[in-house]
Amino acid sequence: MVEYGLDDIVEMKKEHPCYKSKQWRIIRMGADIKIKCLGCGAAVMFDRSDFEKKLKKVIKRASEESND
């Protein structure tokens, strides 16, 4: 299982149709996870199990950004 957290940038298995972007920012976590497309700004909500199935990898952690 991949570790992820709020404000992390993640890559999903499928591209978003906007600009063929696979990169998303996690903007809400709980029982459901809300992510925002970095290509067009669209937001999508998944339940946690669906999100984990569709997640490919974490590109950049929010904790890494705050340490820079």
C-alpha positions in Angstrom: 0.0 0.0 0.0 1.2 3.5 -0.9 1.5 6.1 1.9 -0.2 9.4 1.0 -1.4 12.5 2.9 -3.1 15.9 2.5 -1.6 18.2 -0.1 0.5 15.4 -1.6 0.8 15.3 -5.4 -0.1 11.9 -6.7 -0.1 10.1 -10.1 -3.2 8.1 -11.0 -3.3 5.1 -13.4 -5.5 6.9 -16.0 -5.1 10.3 -17.5 -7.6 13.1 -16.9 -9.2 14.0 -20.3 -8.5 17.8 -19.9 -4.8 18.0 -20.8 -4.0 14.3 -20.4 -2.7 15.1 -16.9 -2.1 12.2 -14.5 -1.0 14.5 -11.7 -3.4 15.4 -8.9 -3.2 17.2 -5.5 -5.0 15.6 -2.5 -7.3 18.4 -1.1 -9.5 16.4 1.4 -9.0 13.2 3.3 -11.4 11.2 5.4 -13.7 8.3 4.5 -13.6 9.9 1.1 -10.7 11.4 -0.7 -11.0 14.6 -2.9 -8.3 15.3 -5.5 -7.8 18.3 -7.8 -6.4 18.0 -11.3 -3.2 20.0 -11.8 -4.0 20.4 -15.5 -7.4 22.0 -15.4 -8.3 22.4 -11.7 -11.3 20.0 -11.7 -12.0 18.2 -8.4 -13.1 14.6 -8.1 -14.1 12.7 -5.0 -13.5 8.9 -4.5 -14.2 6.7 -1.5 -10.9 5.6 0.0 -10.9 2.0 -1.4 -11.5 3.2 -5.0 -8.8 5.9 -4.7 -6.3 3.3 -3.5 -7.1 1.1 -6.5 -6.6 4.0 -9.0 -3.5 5.4 -7.3 -0.2 4.7 -9.1 2.3 6.6 -6.9 3.1 9.6 -4.8 5.2 12.1 -6.8 5.8 14.7 -4.1 4.9 14.8 -0.5 3.5 18.0 1.2 6.1 17.5 3.9 8.9 17.7 1.3 7.6 21.0 0.0 7.5 22.7 3.5 11.1 21.6 4.1 12.4 23.3 0.9 
